[in-house]
């Protein structure tokens, strides 16, 4: 079975480079957790919601994605519902199962 996912906005090499960047953050990360040993892609299901936010008389419409596994990750704001050109199909072996009901 395949899942549909947003296309990544960084390559695996770029992600690894961020974790191996020079400077104090690299030293802190390596001291706390040791050297980077492996990197793997993980796919989390999201549920999309159109919400209306009214704050001090200003009303905004937003399209927000909420992680459907635990609901604890930061909200992801979309400008529009992602189309086929922004999506990829991947085997579901690295996808977390949705546990939250809509």
PyMOL commands that set and color helices and strands:
alter all, ss='L'
color gray80, all
select helices_A, chain A and resi 12-19+24-33+84-86+92-94
alter helices_A, ss='H'
color red, helices_A
select strands_A, chain A and resi 2-6+46-55+58-67+76-78+87-91
alter strands_A, ss='S'
color yellow, strands_A
deselect
rebuild
show_as cartoon
